Amino acid sequence: MAACLCCLCLRFVLGKACICMLCLQVCMDRNAPDYYIEGTDESIQDTERFIQAVQAHRAAHRITPCITPRFVPTCSYTAMQRLGALARKYHVPVQSHLSESKAECDWVAQLHPQHSSYTEVYDACGLLTDKTVMAHCIHLSDKELHLLRDRGTGIAHCANSNFSLTSGVLRIRHCIEQGVKVGLGTDVAGGYAPSMLDAARQAITASQVVNINDPSVAPLSYREALSLATLGSSQALGLDDKVGSFEVGKLFDAIVVDPLAQESVMDVNAEDSFEEVLSKFVFLGDDRNIASVFVNGCEILRGL
């Protein structure tokens, strides 16, 4: 049933725009309210039907099914192993959460004492690949970061959610220095804003908190945050050969920014440099400054 509902939603969305997306069905078979839990067999069967339906869709060149175990505490070991097998069988991405809070990490250690770390549980089930992106990753050891690096797995830094849920603060510069792919995310309902501009601002603030506690670690600049929101995120998703920058040969996914838009809160002066205007947009811009949106060269929205 869940797979059928997802496919109905896909048909509606894909008929409206030329957007590219990773679409997912969340799997849970333990430690959650009854109205969320599926039986293990049902969950795996629905996931496989969902993957097959999406890959057979006429717009399969624009959409990719994504395997999504909710996170280790709510997915049985059997379910995760079978999801890992589906990821290998269909060559599809994986998305989940990892090491969001210390209490969560302790819970995973109790559930799976046979593994030395939270990250190792995912790896043992075949869920860490170069097409995997893990949200949060706040409390990882260097050994775990190196495992993500070696598997080619990316991190989605969800700073707004981490602050809102008081989960902790990701040492984002340390993750990057360890060679792990890092992009930005919103964690959907985990924070209070779906905007990637907010994600960039919150990432800067999180890095400033790290700097307060360790002045030797420089906070992110607005340029670094913008790069993480665009190219960094495409790298984390394994899509940087298609999107994320304006390199020749990539899809033209872009927004047109109007810094002088009516009712804009940006205060732009004639003597401002491009860098200064861009900085003001990152810190103050919002939908009023978006003149149009292009996806794969198609203008899909104008005058938000």
N, C-alpha and C positions, 0 to 999 in steps of 0.2 A: 504493500500500500504506500509506504513512504517513497519508494522509488517512483511509483506512478505519479504521485503528487509533485515530486521534483521535476519530472519530465514535462508535466503540464505547465509548470511555472517556466521552464526553459523555453517551451514553444512560444509562450507569450512574450518573454523578454527578447528572444532572438528575432522575433518578428518586428520588433520596434527599433532596433539599432544594430550597428555593425560592430558592436563592442566585442572584445576578446575577454575571456574569463576562465578562471578555474572554478568549477562548481563542485559542491561536495554534499555528501550525506553523512551526518554525524552518527557514529556507532557507540552504543553503550549497552552493556549487558550485566552490570553489577554496580552496587553501591550508589544508587540514584533512586529518586522517587519512581514508583510503579508506572506513572504515566510517561516516563522517559525511557524506561528500560525495554529493550527488545530481547527475545531469546537469541542465543548465540547463532544458531543455524539460520534463523529468520534474518538477523542482521547481516550475516555474510551473504546470504542469497539475495537480499535486497540490494546490497552494495554491488554485487556482480551484475545484477540486472540493470542497475543504474549505469554502471560503466558501459555495458553493452549498448544501452539505449542512446547514451550520449555519443559514443564513438560511431554509431550508425546514423546519427543525425546529419542532415544535409549541411549543417553549419559546423561540422566537426573540425574544420580547419580553424575555427574561431573559438571553440570551447573545448576544455579539457576536464574530464572527470578527475576528482581528487579524493583519495582515500583519507578518511578522517576518524581515527580513534579519538574519542573525546579527550581523554588523557589516561595514563596508566591506572589510577585508582578506580576508574569506572569502566575499564575494559579488562576482561579476563585474559589470562595468558594465552589461552586457546584462541580467543577472538583475535588478539594481536598477531599471533603467528599466522592465522589464516588471512588476515588483512595484508600482512607482509607478502604472503604467497600471491595474493591478487595483484599487489603492486608490481611484482616481478612478471607475472603472467601477462599483464596488460600494459606494462611499461608506463605507468601513470604516477603522478606526484603523490606525496603524502604530506598531510598537514596535521599538527597537533600542538599540545602545550607541554612545556618542559620546565621544571624547576622554577615555578612561579612564586611559591612561598616556602618558608622553612618548614611549616607544618605539613605541607604537601610532600616535601622531600622526606620527612620523617615517616609519613604514612606509607610511601612507596617502599622505604627500607623495611618496614614491618611486613608489607605484603609480599615482597620478593627478596628475602634475606640471602638467596643464592647468588644474587648479583651485587657487585661492589658499588654500583651507583645507579641512580635514576636513568641516566643516559644509556647505560649498558643494557637496561631492560628493553628499550626500544631497539637497540642494535641487535640483541639476541633474537628478536622477533623479525628481523629483516626490514625494519621500518626506517632506518637511517640510510638514505641514498643521496645522490647528487640532485635528486628531484624533491627532496624533503625540506620543508621549512617548519621550524619550531618556534612558537611564540614564547616570549618572556626570557627564559634561560638566565635568570638573575643569579642563582646561587650555585653555579657550576664551578667545579674545580678546574684547574688547568688541564688535568688529565681528560676530563670530559670535553673541554673545549677542543683539545687536540683530536679527540675522537670525532667530533663534529667536523673539524677541518679535514681530517683524513677521509671521511665519508662524503665530503662535499656538501654537507647539510648546512642550510642557512638559518639565520635567526631573524625573527620579526620582533623588533624592539617596540613594545607597547607601553610607552612611558605614562600616558594619561591613565590607563588602566592600573598600572603598577602604583601610581600615587593614590588613585581613588580607592583601591582595595588595600592600601598600605602593605603591599607585598614585598617591597624592597626597591633598590635602585640598581639597574644594570650598569656595570662598568663597561660601557660601550667601546671606549677607546682600547681598553685591554683586549676585548673580544676581537677587534679589528687587528690589533697588533699580533694576536695569536694566529692570524691567517684565516679566521672564520668569516664567511659571507654574512653581512648584516644589512637589513633593510628596516623600514618602519612600518608599524601596523597600528590599528585602533582597538583591536580585541572586541569589536562589535559592541556588546552591551557592558563590557568590563569598565569602560570609561564613560565620559559624558559627551564626547564629540566624535563624529565620524570623519572629520576633515583631516586630510593629510597635512594641511598647513598647521593645524593644531598638533598633529603628531610630530612635526618638525620642531615646533616651539617647545613642546614638552620634552623632547629628546635633548634639546639644548639645556633646558632647566635641569633635567636629570644629570647631565654631565657637569653642570655647575655645582650640584650637590656633591658629586664625587670629588670635584675640585676643592670644595670647602673642607672635606675630610682628608684630602690628600692633595695639597697644593702642587705637587710634582706632576699631577695629571692635568693636562690642559683641557678646558671645556671645549665643546664643539663650537665651531664658528657657524654663522648662518649658511655659508657656502657648503660646509661639510654636511649640515643637516639637510639642505636642499638636495645634495648629491645622494644622501642616504634614502631620501623619499622617492627618488627617481631611479637613477642607475643602480644604487645599492639594493633597492627593493626588487628590481628586475633580476639582479644577480642572485639574490636570495631565493627567488622563485625559479631560477634556471631559465629565464626568458630574455637574458641580456643580449642574445644574438638577434632578437626581434624588436625589442623596445627598451626604453630607459634612457636613451640619449638621441641626439640628432645626427648620428653617424650615417653616412651614405649607405643605403641598402637596408636600413631598418624601417619599420612601419612609422608613419608620421602620426604619432600620438602626442597631442600638444594642447595647451590652452593659450589663448590670446589675452594678455593682461592689459587692462586700461587703468593706469594709475590715477587718471583724472576723472574717473567715472562719477556720475552724479551720486551724491550722498556718501561717497567714499570717505572713510576716516583717515586715509593717508594724506599727509600734508606734504605735497611735492612742490619743490621750488625750481625755478628756471635754471639755477646754477648747480642743481644736483647732478652728480655723475650717474652713469648706468648702475654702478655698484651700489650707490646710495639708494636709488629707486628700488632696486631689487631687494636690498636689505629691508626697506620699509614694507615691501609687499610681503616678504616672509614673516615679518613680525606683526603687521597690522592689516594686511589684505584679507578680503573675504569674498563671498560670492558676488558682491556688488562690483568687484574689479574684474570679474571673468567676462570678457566680451564674447568669447565663443570657445567651443570645445571641439577638437578634431580627434577622431579615432580612425586609425588606418587610412588617413588622408580624407576621410569624410567628415564634414561639419555636421555634428549631431545635435548641438545646442548653440543657440545664439542669444546673447543679451540676458544672462541669468539675473 
